[in-house]
Amino acid sequence: QVQLMESGGDLVQPGGSLRLSCQASTNMFDSLVIKWHRQVPGKERELVARISTFGVRNYADFTKGRFTISRDSAANTAYLQMNDLTPEDTAVYYCSANRNGLARVWWGQGTQVTVSS
């Protein structure tokens, strides 16, 4: 069983930065692929970034080098550093976790990011 809890969402001005955290309550953190997603009301949830168990990182094109995903095994936590935020980044951000090759996906409850002046 894996429980995920996101934090770090906030109201920030355009051009600002935020770091989101995804705390995992599990003893198998190192075997989990971690992903960040986001969703705007009325739209489908979209993938933002992914980090593999080996630390390989992939990003959606819209991040344009502004976002960095990372993981800390000692803290059982994954992070999403977001810089140069724009109003288009406003969304609820979710983290998910799954074990390689397995269909089961665990989700957090989400954290709200609002970019507005």
C-alpha positions in Angstrom: 0.0 0.0 0.0 1.2 3.5 -0.9 -0.1 6.7 0.4 0.8 10.0 -1.3 0.4 13.5 0.0 1.2 16.6 -2.0 2.0 20.0 -0.5 3.5 23.3 -1.6 0.7 24.7 -3.7 0.1 28.4 -3.3 -0.9 31.6 -4.9 2.1 33.1 -6.8 2.7 36.0 -9.1 3.6 35.4 -12.8 7.3 34.8 -13.1 7.5 33.3 -9.6 8.5 29.9 -8.4 7.1 27.1 -6.3 8.4 23.7 -5.1 5.8 21.0 -4.7 6.4 18.0 -2.6 5.0 14.5 -2.8 5.5 12.6 0.5 5.1 8.8 0.1 4.2 6.6 3.0 5.6 3.3 1.9 8.6 1.0 2.4 9.0 0.6 -1.4 9.6 4.2 -2.4 12.8 3.3 -4.4 10.8 0.8 -6.6 8.2 3.4 -7.6 8.0 5.5 -10.7 6.8 8.9 -9.7 4.8 11.3 -11.9 3.4 14.7 -11.6 0.2 15.6 -13.3 -2.1 18.7 -13.4 -5.7 19.3 -14.1 -7.8 22.4 -14.8 -11.5 22.2 -14.2 -13.3 21.0 -17.4 -10.1 19.6 -18.9 -8.4 16.3 -18.8 -5.6 15.6 -16.4 -2.2 15.9 -18.1 1.2 14.6 -17.4 3.8 17.2 -16.3 6.9 15.2 -15.5 8.1 11.7 -14.7 11.0 10.3 -12.8 12.0 6.6 -13.0 13.4 4.4 -10.3 16.8 5.1 -11.8 16.3 8.9 -11.8 15.7 9.2 -15.5 13.5 12.3 -16.0 10.9 13.1 -18.7 8.9 16.3 -19.2 5.9 17.5 -21.1 6.8 20.0 -23.8 4.9 22.8 -22.1 7.4 22.8 -19.2 10.0 24.3 -21.6 12.9 23.7 -19.1 11.1 25.6 -16.4 10.2 22.6 -14.2 12.5 20.0 -12.6 11.4 16.7 -11.0 13.5 15.1 -8.4 13.3 12.4 -5.7 14.9 11.9 -2.3 14.9 8.3 -1.1 16.0 9.3 2.4 12.9 11.4 2.7 10.5 9.2 0.7 9.7 12.4 -1.1 9.5 13.5 -4.7 9.6 17.2 -5.7 8.5 19.4 -8.6 10.5 22.6 -8.8 8.6 25.1 -11.0 10.1 28.3 -12.1 9.0 31.2 -14.3 5.3 30.4 -13.7 2.6 31.7 -15.9 -1.2 31.9 -15.4 -1.5 28.9 -17.8 0.2 26.9 -15.1 -2.7 27.4 -12.8 -4.1 23.9 -11.9 -4.4 21.3 -9.3 -1.2 19.3 -9.3 -1.2 15.6 -8.4 1.5 13.1 -7.9 1.1 9.4 -8.7 3.2 6.4 -8.2 3.4 2.9 -9.7 5.8 0.0 -9.7 7.5 -0.7 -13.0 5.4 -3.0 -15.2 2.4 -3.1 -12.9 -0.9 -1.5 -13.6 -1.8 -0.3 -10.0 -1.4 3.4 -9.7 -1.6 5.3 -6.4 -2.7 9.0 -6.4 -2.4 11.9 -4.0 -5.2 14.3 -3.2 -3.7 17.2 -5.1 -2.4 20.6 -4.3 -3.7 23.9 -5.8 -1.3 26.1 -7.7 -2.6 29.5 -8.7 -0.6 31.9 -10.8 -2.1 35.4 -10.8 -1.1 39.0 -10.3 
